[in-house]
Amino acid sequence: MKISASPKVIVFRLSVSLCVVSLIFVAAMVYSYFYEKHQKIREAKNGAREEAVRAAKEIDVQLQKLSRTAQAIADDLTSGKLPENQLQDRLRSEMEKNASMSGLGAAYKPFAYPKDAQPGQKLPLYAPYYTRKGGKVEYQPVEKYYQYTQPQYEWYHKPLKEGPSWIEPFFSGISPGLIAPFGAPFYRQDQATQKPVAAGVVTANYSLEELRNLIKSLTIGKTGYGFLISNQGNFIYHPIERLVESKTNILDRAKNVLKDELLLATSQKALAGESVVMDDRSAVTGQSTWLFFEPIPSTGWALGVVFIKDEIFTNTDSLRHKLIWIALGSISTLFFLSIIVFRAYEGRLWSMWLVSITTSGLLGGGVGLIWYLSFIERPDKTTEHTVIVSQPGLQSFLESRTKIDKQLKKPPAAYIPTGIFIQSIEFQGANNVFITGYLWQKYTKGIHDNISRGFIFPESITGTDFQPVEAYRYETDTQEVIGWYFETAIRQNFDYNRYPFDAKEVWLRMWHQDFYKNVILVPDVDSYKLMNPTSIPGVEKDFVLPGWNLESSFFYYRVNSYNAYFGFPHEADAYQEVPELYFTIIAKRNFLTVFISNVMPSMVLACLLFVIQMIISEKHRVNEAMSFTAMEIASTSGAFIFIVILDQINLRNSIAAGGIIYLEFFYFILYLIILWVTVNALILASGTKIALLDYKDNFIPKLLYWPFFLKVLLIVTLIAFY
């Protein structure tokens, strides 16, 4: 005869099974969380490395092609296959065929050019040279500009001494900008010794404009960037042009300026021909980065690629959701484990109380975790807009916008460096904020002459009485700097749904006065000591904002499009894909103030209701000291409801927000609990027999009070913060 299991055994087995299932779920979610996180990191790292390898190989291929061209001309001169009176035609032909060359020429040793090549002329120096200017090939003989045989001209002497070789890039007075020359000597048979002797050098210059375009094409995030260093460590290309113009050396910069021993060691390995990856954190911006170095074998140069790690997790919703599910799974696992450990399946009161206390603590911990995840969110890291914290990042973004402007056939953009310094912020109502401070702009003479001076806050709601006032102005030979003092009220859509765990993102949207001319405002990065958002650049040091804590401030770009042309002459896409500059301050509410004034009274009221719940029992009807009547219950409940209503009204009046905010759910839960306790007491007072309430003298409602309260709070918190 089959004997059915007792209820205790069923509860025990069910608890074990559900505990195991919950544990498996937690393990799966933990694995999924770390797998997704590592997968994002791995994909970003591999993608950046592949971009570096691809660009380095492409640069190397182009450089080899250039060196082979120069070597072929030198070999043909040596063998006599190329008559020397046809040299200029050959040089011009090769220049026209190869767009990656910025210059190509040959430089003879003194009196080495044969007289019969130019009858009737005696040529102590002869150096035909073609350069590319404005897309056209021009002839510019070097000997007319300087005596190239002097010792300082390495491009001439090094190939004669060492054979075919690349020369350290330098600025030339003939070719525009920085040039990277390759030199190959050519020879002539010495009549006396019958041995070949060097007669001169064929020199080909690589077009650094082509190199810039190639590096700019790298897909390395919104603000990642690439740079190139020579075999001596000098910058050949960098988004910060002054590093190239001043011939800055990466080894000297790492050692003496940045004081970065890791960068110094990594750069030395790169210059030794190694592929290197460096994890670093910028002391200036606070950003975590990867620095990839890839060698360019033909020249001994190295390509550097910087990827900003913060861009990996700009959208963290998926990972945050997994953390929440891990927390919920853990609560479930520990709940069923507590039933087993405390042997609550046996029905003993103290065991069930321990499970209730444990469950309440777990549910409260789950609510606290979700609050914590909300607290640690960094809008400057999670925003999908382009945050600017460094000059290279700014240049990288502007270069990407230049490509888009060309596709949209916009005129070349004019860039106006703009800085801002906020002195005060005052919240006025639910959606208005009053801001005061200084804004300055830098105009370059000769470039910005046809651009008016001024700016617009397009979202300002202040009238003409609050127009910006010019506070200062100074000029140099090349630049004009104008600073304005401003007071403006901005209407913004602040989100109060998470109150009191909300943050306000106070932004200033800025246009130039001539926005219709494709004028783009750019952050004046050089005017700030630190651009790390957490160092709160551009904000008064002793900033007063009662009830709020400043978390960060930063510039960012938001790409907007308009459905109007503002009455100006226009092209089809002139008002599409417009990058607008924003300056943002993140302020998080001081939770302690709200906790004392709103949360704590609600929790005290919940505790009082629990005390009432504990003293309610059927036996109290025969105990006159502890007795209660229906009228007394109704009166007490009404008083509690009145207190909650007043507190809720006071809350809504204080923040003047539309819709239901998170903290109001505390009051809704209290309404539900008051109703629970009142109905429970009335049923017992009426003498109505209900098995659930009769069990051990109203034990079940007492046992479930806090788990029910905190579970409802957890559900509400999930809805608000998920």
N, C-alpha and C positions, 0 to 999 in steps of 0.2 A: 504494500500500500504506500503510495507516494505522499509524503508529508510536506506541505507547503511551508516555505520559509517564514519565520516570524517577522513582524514589522521592523524590529530592531535590525535584523540581518539584512532586510531589504534596504533600509536606510544606509546601513554601513556599506553594502556593496555599491549602491548608487553613488554614495559620496566618494568612494575610492575610484569608481569609473570616471565620474565627472572631474575629479581632481587630476587624474591621468590625462584625460582629454584636454583639460585646460592647460596643463603643463606642456603638452605637445604643441598646442596652439601658440603658447608663449615662445617656446623654442623656435617654432617656424617663423614667427614674426620677428624675433631677435635676429635670426639668420637673414631674413628678408631685408631688415633694416640695414644691417652692416653690409650685406651684399650690394644693395642699391647705393649706399654711400660710397663704398669702395669702387663700385662700377662707375659712378659719376667721376670720381677722382681719376680712375684709371683711363677712362675715355678722354677726359680733358688733358691729362698728361701725355698720353700717347698721341692725341691729335696735335698738341703743340710741338711735340718732338718730331712728328712726321712732317709738319710744316717747316721746321728748322732744317731737317735733312733734305727735303725737297728743294727749298730755296738755296741751300749750300751747294747741292749738286748742279742746279741750274746756273748759279753764278760761276761755278767751276767750269762747266761746259762752255759758257760764253767766254770766259777768260782763256781757256785752252784754244778756242777758235781764233781769238785775237792773237794769241802768241804764235799759233801756227801760221797765220797770215804774215806776221812780221818775219818769222823765221824763213818762210818760203821766199819772200822778197830778198832777204839777205843771202839765201842759198843761190838764188838766180843771179844776183850780182856777182857772187863769188865765182860761179861757174861760167859766167859770160852769157848765159841764156837770156838775161835781161840786159840789153845794151844801155849804157848809162845815159845816153841822150834820150832814152824813152822812160827814164825813171819817174819823171813827173806824171806822165800819162798813167803809168801803172799805179802810182800812189793815189791819184785822183779816182781811178776806176775802183780800186779796192775800198776807198772811203764811201763811194756812192753805193756799193753793194752791201756794206756792213754798217747798219744803223747803230750798232752797239759801240762803234768807235767814235770818240770825240776828236781824235787827232791821229795823223799818220805822217811820218816823215823819215828822212835819212839825213845823217850828219856826218860829213867827211872829215877826216883828219886834215890838218893844215896842208895845203897844196897837194892833197891826194886826189882831187877831182881832175881827171885828164883834160888837157887843154883842147884836144880835138873834139870834146863834147860840146864846148862853147868856143868856136874858133875866134881867135883874136882877143880872148879874155884870159887874164891871169887871176885865178881865184884862190886866195889864201884860205878862205873858209867858204864852204858851200853846204847849206842845210835846207833843202826844199821841204816844206811842211804844209800839210793841209789840215784845216780845222773846221769844225761844224759850228755855225752860228745861226740861230734862228731857223734851223732846218736846212740851211744852205751850206755847201762846201766852199770854203774860201782858201786861197793860196796866201801863205804868210811865211816867207823865208826867215828862218830863225836868226841868221847872221845879221840881219838888218836891225834886230832888237837887242842882242847882247852877244858877247864873245863866249860861246858855249864851251870852249876848251878850258875855261878857268876852273880851278879845283873844286869850287862849290857845286858844280853841276853834276850831280851823281848820275843822272839819267844817261849822260854821255860817258863818264869814266868807268862806272861799274861794269857794264857789259864788255868793255875793252879789256878789263883786268880779269873778270871772273867768267866771261862767256854769257850766254843767254840768261837773263834774269829779270825778275820784277823789281821795280824801284819803289822805295817808300813814297806814298802819295804826297803831293805838294801842290801849292797854289802857283799857277803859272801866269805870267803877264800876257801871254799870247792867247791861250785857251781859257774860256770862262770857267770859274770855279775850281774845285779841287780836281786834279787829274791823277790817274794811276797808270804809269807808263811801264811797258815791257820793252826791253832792249835786246837786240840780237846783232852781234858784230858780223860784218862781211869782210872778206879777205881778197888780197891781190898777190900774185906771184912776184916775189922779189927777184929782180934780174941778176943781182950779184950772188945771192945765196941759194936761189932757186927754191926758196921756202915761202909758204904763204905768210903774209903779214897783214895785220888788221888795217883796213883802209877807212873804216867808219862804222857807224851804228845805225841800224834801222829801228825806229821807235814807234810803237803803237800805243795810243792812250785809250783806256777803257772809259766809256761814257758813264759817269756816276749818276746821271739822270736816269739811265736805264736801270742802274742798280737800285736807286731810290724807288722807282716804280715797282720793281720786283719785291723789295722788302715791304713796301706799303701794301702789297697784295696779300700778305700773309693773313690767314684766318686765325687770329689768336685772341678772340674775345673783343669786347667793346673798347677796352683801354689797354690791352696788351700791345707790345711794340717790339720791333727788331732793331738791331744796330750792327755795325760792322767795324772790326778793328784790324789794323795792319799787323804784320808779323813783329813789329816793335811795340805794339799795344796802343798806338794812336788811333783815335776815332776817325774812321773814314766816312761813316754815316751814323747819324743819331737824330731822333726827333728834335732834340734840343740842339739847334744849329750852332750855338756858341761853343759847344764842346768840340765841334769839328773846326770851326774858324780859329779857335784858340789853340789848336793842335793838342788838345788834352789827351793825356795818356791814362789808360784805364788802371794801370798798375800804380801810378802816382796818385790817382784819384782815390783808389781803394785804400792805399796806405796812409796818405797824408790828409785827405779831405773827409772821407767817409769813415776812416778808422775801422775798416771791415777786413779782418784777417781772412775770413772765409772767402770773400770775393777776391782778395789778392791771390790766395792759393788756387782758387778755381780758374782765375784768369791766366795764371802761369801755366796750369795744365793745358788750357785751351790753346795757348800760344805754342805749346810743345807738340800740338797736333792731336790732342785727345778730344773725344766727345765727352762732354761733362754735363751733369745735371746738378744744380745747386738749389736746395730749399733755403729760403731766406725770409726775413721779415724786415720791411723798410722801417728804419727808425724815424723817418720823416712822416710817412703816410700811415704807418701802422698796418699796412697790407701784407699778407702772406703771399709770397711769389715763388714761382719756379723760374730759374734762369738756365736756359739750354745753350750750350756752346757746341757748334759744329764746325770742324776745320774745313778750309778750302785748300786742298792739297797743292794745287798748281802755284799758289802764291804764298802759302804760309799764313794767310789771313784766317780770321775766325768770325763766324756769324753768331751773334747772340740774339736770343729770343726770350722775352720776358712775358710770362703769363701770370695774370692776377688771379690767385686762388679764390678770392671772394666771389668771383663771377661764376664759380661752379655751382654755388648754392643760392643763386638769386631767387629760385623758386623752391622753397623748403616744405611746401604743404604736404607732399607725399611722405617725407621723412617724419614730419611732425605727427601726421596721422598714424604712422606705424608706432611711434612712441606711445601715443594714447592707447592704441590697441594692445600694446605690450602691458601697459598699466592696468587696463581692464582685465586682460587675461590673468595677470598676476593676482589681482583682487579675487577673481573667481577661484584660482588655484588655492590661495591661502584660506579662503572661506571654507572650501570643502576639506582642506587639510585640518582646519581648526575643529571641524565636526569630528574628524577621526581622532585627533590628538586629545581633545577634551572629552571624548566619548559621549558626545551629546546625543548620539543615536539611542543611548540607554534611557533617555528621558529625565535625567536628573536635573533639578533646577539650576544648581550652581554651574553645571556643564553648559547649559543653554545660555546662562548669563555670560559666561566667558566667551562663548561664540558670538553673542550679541555685541559685547564690548570690542572684541577683535574685529568684527565686521564693520562696526562703526568707525574704528580707527582706520581700517583699510579704505573705506569710502571717503573719509575725510582726507586721507593721504592722496587719493585719486583727484579730488577737487584741488588740493594744494599743488599737485604736479601740473595740472592744466594751467593754474594761475602762474606758476613758475615759468612754463614755456611761453606764456604771453609776456611775462616780464623781460625775458632775455632776448626777445626779438629785436634785431637791429634793422630799422627801415633802410639805412644806407647800404646794408649788405643784401637785403632781400628785395629791394626795388628792382624792377625790370628796366628802369630808365638808366641812363649812363651817368654814373657818379664820377666827378672829376676831383682827384686828390693829388695829381702830379702833372708836371709839364709834359712828360712823355705821353701820359694817358690822354691829355688834352690834344696833343698833336695827332695821336693815332685816331682819335674820334674825328677831328677836323678833316684829316685826309680821307677817311671813309665817306664823309659828307661831300667832299669835292667830287668824288666819283659819281655820286648820286646826282649832284647838280649838273654834271656833264650829260648824264643820261636824260635829265629833264630839260636840258638846253637852257639852263639859267645862266645869267652873267656871272663872272667870277665874284665870289663873296668878298666883302670887306670885313676884316676882323677888328673889333674894338675891345681892347683889354678893359675889363670893368671889375671894380672891387666894391665891397660893401662892408659897413661896420654898424651893427645894430646896437643901439644904446638902451632901448626900453621896449617892452611889449606889454600891452594891457588887453585882456579879454573883455569885450563889451557884448554881453548877451551870449546867446548860444552859437552864433555864426559870424560875429564880427570881431576883428582884432585890430588894435591900434598900434602902429609901429613907428618908432623914430630912429634916426641914425644918419649916417653919411654914406654917400655913394660917389665914387670917382671913376673917371674914364681917361684913357691915354690915347691921344691922337698923334700919329706920325706925320710929320711934315713931308709933303711931296706925295703922300699916299692917300691921306684922308682930307685933302684940301677941299674937295667938293662935297664933303659930308657935313651936315649940320651938327651942332653940339647939343646933346640933350638925350633924355630917356623918357620912357613911359612905363607906369605901372598899370597895365590894362585892366586889372581887377579892382583898382582903387574906387572907393565910393565917396571920397572926400571931394569937396567943391573947390572952387578957385581960391578960396582963402588958405588952402593948404598946398599951394604950389611949391616945388622945390626951390630953395634959395641958394644961389652960388656962394659957397663959403670960402673957397680959396682957388687960386690958379697960379701955376708957374710954368715957365717955358725953358727949354734948352734949345740947342742948335737943331736938334732933330725931333723934338717931342713937345707936345702941349698936354699938360695934366690939369683937369678941371674937377673940383670936388663940390658936391652939393649937400646941403643939409635938407632932410625931408621929414615930413610928418604925414602919415597916410593911414587910412582905415581900409582894411581889406576884408571883403566878405568871402568866407570860406565855408565849405561844407564839412564841419567837424563831425566825427563819428562818435556818438556817445553809447553805442550799443553795449560796449564792454565796461562801462562805468561800474566800479571805480578802478578798473585795471586798464583803462584806456590811455592812449598817448595822443597828444595833439601835434600834428605836422603843420607848422606855421611856415608858409612859403611866400616868397616875393617873386612874382613872375615879371620878367623885365624884357621890354622891347627897346630897340633904339628908335629915336625920333624918325629916322629915315628907313623904317623897316621894309618899305616897298622897294628899296634899292638893293635888296639881298645883303643887308648889313647884319652881321651876326655878332652878338656880344659874347666875349670869351672871358672866363675867370682870370683875373690878374693874379695868377698863382705866385708870382715873385714878390708880391706885396704882403705875404703872410709868412710868419716864421714857421708855422706848422700847418699842414693841411689835413692832418689826421682828424677825421670827424669827431672822435671822442675828446680831442683837445679843444673842441668848440671854437674853431677859427671864425673871425669876423663878428664876435659878440663881446660886449663889454664884460670885463673881468668880474666886477662886483654887480652882477646882474640880479635884479629883484623881480621875482615872479612868485608871489605867495601861493603855496599849495602845489607847486610844481617843481620838478627837478629837471634841469637841462641835461639831456643825454648826448646829443651830437648836433653838429651843424655842418653843412656841406653844399657845394654847388652840384647841380645836375642838369642834364639836358633832357627835354621832352620833345619829341618830334610831333608837331601838330600840323593839321591841314585846315584850310578855310574854304568856306563855300561862298565867299564874296571877294571882290577885288578892291574894295574900299574906294572906288571911284577913280583909281589911278590907271594909266595905260598898262596893259598886262599881256603877258604871254600865257599860253594854255596852262602851263604847270607852274607858273611863278609863285603861287600861294599853296603849293602842295609840298609835303615833306619839309616843313620849316623847323629847324632846331631852335627851340626857345630856351633861354637860360633861366634857371630857377635858383634861388638861394633859400635853403630850408633849414629850419631849427626844429629839432625833435624834443618835445617836453613831455615827460611822463608824470602822471598825477602822483602826488605824495599819498600813498595808500594809508599810512598811519593816521593821518588826519581824518580820512573818511572812515577808517575802521573804528576810531574812537567815537565819532559822531553818529554813525549810521549802523555799522555792522555789529558793534558791541551791544547796543541796546536790543537789537534783534536777537542776538544769541542769549542775552539775559532773559528775554521774554520766553524764548524756547525752553530755557532751563526751568523757569517758573511753571510753564505748562507741563513739563515732565514731572515736577514735584506734585502738581495737582493730579496728574495721571497716576502717580505712584500711590497716592492716598485714597484714590477711588477704589472701593471694593464693596461687594455685596454685604460683607460683615459690618461695615461701618454704619449701616442703617440701624443696627441695634446698639451702636455705641454713640451715645448722645453727644459726646465731646467731638467726635469726628463725623457727625451726621451732616447731611446736606439735603436741600430741597431743590425742586426743579427751578423755582424762582431764583434761588441763590446761584445756581449754575448759570442760568440765563444772564443774570446781572454781571457775574464775573466775566463771562465770555464777551458780553457787550462792552465792558470796560477795556478788555484786552483789544478787541477789534477797534475801538475808538482810538486807543493809543497807536495802533499800527497805521490806521488811516491818517492820523495827524502827522506821523513821521513820514509817510509816503508823500503827502501833500507838500510838506516842508522840503523834501528832497527834490520834487519836480519843480518847485518854485526856485530853488537854489541854482539849478542848472538850466532850466528853461529849454529842455530838449524835447523834440517831437518823437513819437513812437515809444515803445517799451524798452527801458534800459535794463541791463543785467541785474543791478542791485534790487530792482523792483520785484524780481522773482523771489527774493527773500521774503518780501511781504506777502506775496501770493501763497508761498509755502506756509507761512505763519497763519494765514486765513484758513488754509486746509487743515493745519494741525489744531487750530482752535475749534474748528468744526468737528474734527475727530474726537477731541477730548470731551466736547460738550455732548455730542450724540452718545458717546460711550457712557458718560455719567448719567444722562437722562434715561437710558435703557436700564441701567442698573437701579436707578432710583425708582423706576416704574415697576420693578419686579418681573419684567419680561424675561423669560428663560431662553437664552441663546447658548448653544453648546460652546461656541468659540469664546464667549465671555465667561461662561461658568467654569471653564477649565482652570482649576487651581486658583479660584477667586480672582478673575480678571488678569491672569498672568500673561496671556498672549499680547494684548495691546501694550502692556508695559515693556515686554521683551522686544517688540518690534518698533517702539517709538523712535529711538535714535537711528537704527538702520533705515527705517522708512524715510525719516527726515533727510538724512544725508544722501540716500539713494536718489530721492527726487532732486536734491540740490546738484548731485553729480550729473544727472540727466540734463537738467537745465544748463549747467556749465558746459556740457558737451555740445549742446545745441548752439550756445552763444560763441564758443571758442573753437570749435572743430574746424 
